[in-house]
Amino acid sequence: MIYNQKLQQAVAAAKSTLCVGLDPNLDLLPKPVKQQFETPEEKVSHFCKLVIDYTAPYCAAFKPNLAFFEALGANGFQVLQEVIDHIPEDKIVIADAKRGDISSTAEHYKKSFWDEFEVDAVTLNPLMGFETLDAFKKDETKGIYVLALTSNRGAEDFLKKPFAGFPTMAQYIAHQLSEKAKDSKAHLGMVIGATQAEEARPVLNEYEQGSLLIPGVGAQGGSVAELAKALKTHKGIPLINSSRGIIYAGSDEGDWPEHVADAAKKMKHQLNTITASYV
C-alpha cells in the first residue's frame, strides 16, 4: 500500500487527524510508573505502551521522538523497537529523527528507519541540500516529512528569511519539494509548526498536495482555530501532533492513563473542524 493510501485510511478509520507524540522524559513520568519499575528502560517502555493503548482510539498516528530513546543509552533502540512494535498496524508511525545527511550516511539512516524499525515515515532536515532526501525517496510505501516552517523561535534564523528569490526559505523549500515530488516514489511532505499558522499559508500554497506533520498545538500553544484557517484549501492530509499536552495529562495520579485518554479525546474533538475536510 502506498503511503498516502495508508495515511488516508488511518485518518478515516480514527476519524481523526491527531498524531500523538511519544516523548518519554524520565523526569516527567508519572510517579506510579517510577515506583513500579526500577530501570529507565522498563519505565519508558511501560509508559509508552500504556499511552499507546489509551490514545489509539483517538488518533491516526504516533510519533516517537528518537532523542528520548537515544538518551537511554545502549538499550534505547531496543526500547524504541518495543514501543514501535506495540503500535497498532493501522496507525501511521513517524520516526521523529530530523536526520539530514548525504551519500552512504543517508543510506544507512534509511536502512535504520525503513529496514530495521520499519516505520511508515521519518522527519528529515534539508539544510545540507535536497540530496539528503535521495536515499529515502525510492519506496512508495513510505513518507518523508521535511522541515519547512518549524514551530520554534529559531525558525526566524533561517526559515523565515528571504532565500533564492523567495520571500522566505520556507517557501523555497516547499516549492522545491513540489517539484521533487514528481519523481519521488516516497511521498514528500512538510513539517509546518502550528505556532506559525498565520505565516504558513504562503508556504502551503507552494505545495498544496504535500501531506503535513504539524507540531505545536497543546503545550506549545498553537491555535487550532488559526491552523484551521491556514489549512482551509490545503489538499495534502495533515497530522496534527500533540505530545506533552496529552502524554503527561495524568501527572502523578494513580489513574493517569485515564487522564491521558481524556486529553487525547478532547484534542481529537478540537481538531474535528480540520479532520472533516479529510475523511
C-alpha positions as CSV (number, residue, x, y, z in Angstrom):
1,M,0.0,0.0,0.0
2,I,1.4,3.4,-0.9
3,Y,1.9,5.8,1.9
4,N,-0.9,8.3,1.1
5,Q,-3.4,5.4,1.0
6,K,-2.4,4.2,4.4
7,L,-2.4,7.8,5.7
8,Q,-5.9,8.4,4.3
9,Q,-7.2,5.1,5.7
10,A,-5.7,5.8,9.2
11,V,-7.4,9.2,9.3
12,A,-10.7,7.8,8.1
13,A,-10.7,4.9,10.5
14,A,-10.0,7.0,13.5
15,K,-12.0,10.0,12.2
16,S,-9.1,12.0,13.5
17,T,-6.0,13.9,12.3
18,L,-4.4,13.7,15.7
19,C,-0.8,12.4,16.0
20,V,0.3,11.5,19.5
21,G,4.0,12.4,20.1
22,L,5.9,9.9,22.3
23,D,8.4,12.0,24.2
24,P,9.2,9.9,27.3
25,N,11.1,12.3,29.5
26,L,12.2,10.3,32.6
27,D,11.8,13.4,34.8
28,L,8.2,13.8,33.9
29,L,7.0,10.2,34.0
30,P,4.1,9.6,36.5
31,K,5.1,8.5,40.0
32,P,3.2,5.2,39.7
33,V,5.4,4.3,36.7
34,K,8.6,5.3,38.5
35,Q,7.6,3.3,41.6
36,Q,6.6,0.2,39.8
37,F,9.8,-0.3,37.8
38,E,13.5,0.0,38.6
39,T,15.3,0.6,35.3
40,P,14.8,3.6,33.0
41,E,14.2,1.2,30.1
42,E,11.4,-0.5,31.9
43,K,9.8,2.8,32.9
44,V,9.9,4.2,29.4
45,S,8.6,1.0,27.7
46,H,5.7,0.6,30.1
47,F,4.8,4.3,30.0
48,C,4.8,4.5,26.2
49,K,2.8,1.3,25.8
50,L,0.1,2.5,28.1
51,V,0.0,5.8,26.3
52,I,-0.5,4.0,23.0
53,D,-3.2,1.7,24.4
54,Y,-5.2,4.6,25.9
55,T,-4.8,7.1,23.0
56,A,-5.1,4.7,20.0
57,P,-8.9,5.1,19.7
58,Y,-8.5,8.9,19.2
59,C,-5.5,9.3,16.8
60,A,-4.4,8.3,13.4
61,A,-0.6,8.3,14.1
62,F,2.1,8.1,16.7
63,K,5.4,9.9,16.5
64,P,8.3,8.5,18.7
65,N,10.9,11.3,19.2
66,L,14.2,9.5,18.9
67,A,16.1,11.8,21.2
68,F,14.2,10.5,24.3
69,F,15.1,6.9,23.4
70,E,18.7,7.7,22.5
71,A,19.1,9.3,25.9
72,L,18.6,5.8,27.5
73,G,22.0,4.8,26.1
74,A,22.9,1.4,24.7
75,N,19.4,-0.1,25.3
76,G,17.5,2.9,23.9
77,F,16.9,1.5,20.5
78,Q,15.7,-1.8,21.9
79,V,13.1,0.1,23.8
80,L,12.2,2.1,20.7
81,Q,11.6,-1.1,18.8
82,E,9.4,-2.5,21.6
83,V,7.3,0.7,21.5
84,I,7.0,0.7,17.7
85,D,6.0,-3.0,17.8
86,H,3.2,-2.1,20.2
87,I,1.6,0.5,17.9
88,P,-1.4,-0.9,16.1
89,E,-0.7,-1.8,12.4
90,D,-3.4,0.6,11.1
91,K,-1.7,3.6,12.6
92,I,0.9,5.7,10.9
93,V,4.3,5.5,12.7
94,I,6.6,8.5,12.2
95,A,10.2,8.4,13.4
96,D,10.9,12.0,14.6
97,A,14.6,11.9,13.8
98,K,15.3,15.1,12.0
99,R,18.2,13.5,10.2
100,G,19.9,15.2,7.3
101,D,23.0,13.8,5.7
102,I,24.2,12.6,2.3
103,S,25.7,9.6,0.5
104,S,26.3,6.4,2.4
105,T,25.4,8.1,5.7
106,A,21.9,8.8,4.4
107,E,21.7,5.3,3.0
108,H,22.4,3.9,6.5
109,Y,19.8,6.2,8.1
110,K,17.4,4.8,5.5
111,K,18.3,1.2,6.4
112,S,17.8,2.0,10.0
113,F,14.3,3.5,9.7
114,W,12.9,1.7,6.6
115,D,14.5,-1.8,7.0
116,E,15.1,-2.2,10.7
117,F,12.5,-0.2,12.6
118,E,10.1,-0.4,9.6
119,V,8.4,2.9,10.4
120,D,6.0,4.5,7.9
121,A,7.6,7.9,7.8
122,V,10.6,9.9,9.0
123,T,11.3,13.6,9.6
124,L,14.3,15.0,7.7
125,N,16.3,18.2,7.8
126,P,17.1,19.6,4.3
127,L,19.7,22.1,5.2
128,M,22.6,20.0,3.8
129,G,20.8,20.1,0.5
130,F,17.9,18.2,-1.1
131,E,20.3,15.3,-1.8
132,T,19.7,14.4,1.9
133,L,16.3,13.0,0.7
134,D,17.6,10.8,-2.1
135,A,18.2,7.6,-0.1
136,F,14.6,7.8,1.3
137,K,12.7,8.5,-2.0
138,K,12.7,5.0,-3.5
139,D,9.9,3.3,-1.5
140,E,6.3,4.2,-2.4
141,T,5.1,2.8,0.9
142,K,7.0,5.4,2.9
143,G,6.6,9.1,3.7
144,I,9.1,11.9,4.3
145,Y,8.3,14.9,6.4
146,V,10.8,17.7,5.5
147,L,11.4,20.6,7.9
148,A,9.9,23.6,6.2
149,L,8.5,26.0,8.8
150,T,9.2,24.8,12.3
151,S,7.3,25.7,15.5
152,N,10.3,27.0,17.4
153,R,11.6,30.6,17.7
154,G,14.7,29.6,15.8
155,A,12.6,29.5,12.6
156,E,13.5,33.2,12.4
157,D,17.2,32.4,12.0
158,F,16.8,30.7,8.6
159,L,13.4,29.5,7.5
160,K,11.7,32.9,7.7
161,K,14.4,34.9,5.9
162,P,14.4,35.6,2.1
163,F,16.1,33.0,0.1
164,A,16.8,32.3,-3.6
165,G,14.2,34.8,-4.8
166,F,11.5,33.6,-2.5
167,P,10.1,35.8,0.4
168,T,11.2,33.0,2.8
169,M,13.4,30.0,2.8
170,A,10.3,28.0,3.9
171,Q,8.6,28.9,0.7
172,Y,11.6,27.9,-1.3
173,I,11.7,24.5,0.5
174,A,8.0,24.0,-0.2
175,H,8.4,24.9,-3.9
176,Q,11.4,22.5,-4.3
177,L,9.5,19.7,-2.6
178,S,6.6,20.2,-5.0
179,E,9.0,19.8,-8.0
180,K,10.9,16.9,-6.5
181,A,7.6,15.1,-5.6
182,K,7.1,14.5,-9.3
183,D,9.9,11.9,-9.4
184,S,9.8,10.6,-5.9
185,K,8.2,7.2,-5.1
186,A,8.0,8.0,-1.4
187,H,5.6,10.8,-0.6
188,L,7.3,14.1,0.2
189,G,5.5,16.0,3.0
190,M,6.4,19.0,5.1
191,V,6.7,19.9,8.8
192,I,4.8,23.1,9.5
193,G,4.6,24.4,13.0
194,A,1.1,25.2,14.4
195,T,2.7,28.2,16.2
196,Q,3.5,29.6,12.7
197,A,-0.1,29.1,11.4
198,E,-0.6,32.8,10.3
199,E,2.6,32.6,8.2
200,A,2.0,29.1,6.9
201,R,-0.4,30.0,4.0
202,P,2.3,31.2,1.5
203,V,4.3,28.1,2.3
204,L,1.4,25.8,1.8
205,N,0.5,27.5,-1.5
206,E,3.8,26.4,-2.9
207,Y,3.0,22.7,-2.3
208,E,-0.7,22.1,-2.0
209,Q,-0.5,18.3,-2.4
210,G,2.0,17.7,0.3
211,S,0.9,15.9,3.5
212,L,1.8,17.8,6.7
213,L,3.1,17.0,10.1
214,I,2.1,19.8,12.3
215,P,3.7,20.1,15.8
216,G,3.0,23.0,18.2
217,V,-0.6,22.5,19.4
218,G,-1.2,21.7,23.1
219,A,1.7,22.6,25.4
220,Q,3.4,24.8,22.8
221,G,0.3,27.0,22.4
222,G,-0.5,26.7,18.7
223,S,-4.1,27.8,17.9
224,V,-6.3,25.2,16.3
225,A,-8.6,27.9,15.0
226,E,-5.7,29.7,13.2
227,L,-4.5,26.4,11.9
228,A,-7.9,25.5,10.5
229,K,-7.9,28.8,8.6
230,A,-4.4,28.1,7.2
231,L,-5.5,24.6,6.1
232,K,-8.8,25.6,4.6
233,T,-7.9,24.8,1.0
234,H,-4.9,22.6,1.5
235,K,-5.2,19.2,-0.3
236,G,-2.5,17.2,1.5
237,I,-3.6,15.4,4.6
238,P,-2.4,16.9,7.9
239,L,-1.4,15.1,11.0
240,I,-1.5,17.5,14.0
241,N,0.9,16.4,16.7
242,S,0.4,16.8,20.4
243,S,3.0,15.4,22.8
244,R,3.3,16.8,26.3
245,G,-0.2,18.1,26.5
246,I,-1.5,14.5,26.1
247,I,1.0,12.1,27.5
248,Y,1.6,13.9,30.8
249,A,-2.0,14.9,31.3
250,G,-2.4,12.5,34.2
251,S,0.6,14.0,36.1
252,D,1.2,11.7,39.1
253,E,-2.3,10.4,39.6
254,G,-2.9,6.7,40.1
255,D,-5.3,6.7,37.2
256,W,-3.0,8.7,35.0
257,P,-3.8,6.7,31.8
258,E,-7.4,7.7,32.0
259,H,-6.4,11.4,32.1
260,V,-4.2,10.7,29.0
261,A,-7.1,9.1,27.2
262,D,-9.3,12.0,28.1
263,A,-6.8,14.6,26.8
264,A,-6.4,12.7,23.5
265,K,-10.2,12.5,23.2
266,K,-10.5,16.3,23.8
267,M,-7.8,17.1,21.3
268,K,-9.4,14.9,18.7
269,H,-12.7,16.8,19.3
270,Q,-10.9,20.2,18.9
271,L,-9.5,19.0,15.6
272,N,-12.8,18.0,14.2
273,T,-13.2,21.1,12.1
274,I,-9.9,20.2,10.4
275,T,-10.5,16.5,10.2
276,A,-13.9,16.9,8.5
277,S,-12.1,18.1,5.3
278,Y,-10.0,14.9,5.1
279,V,-12.4,12.0,5.9
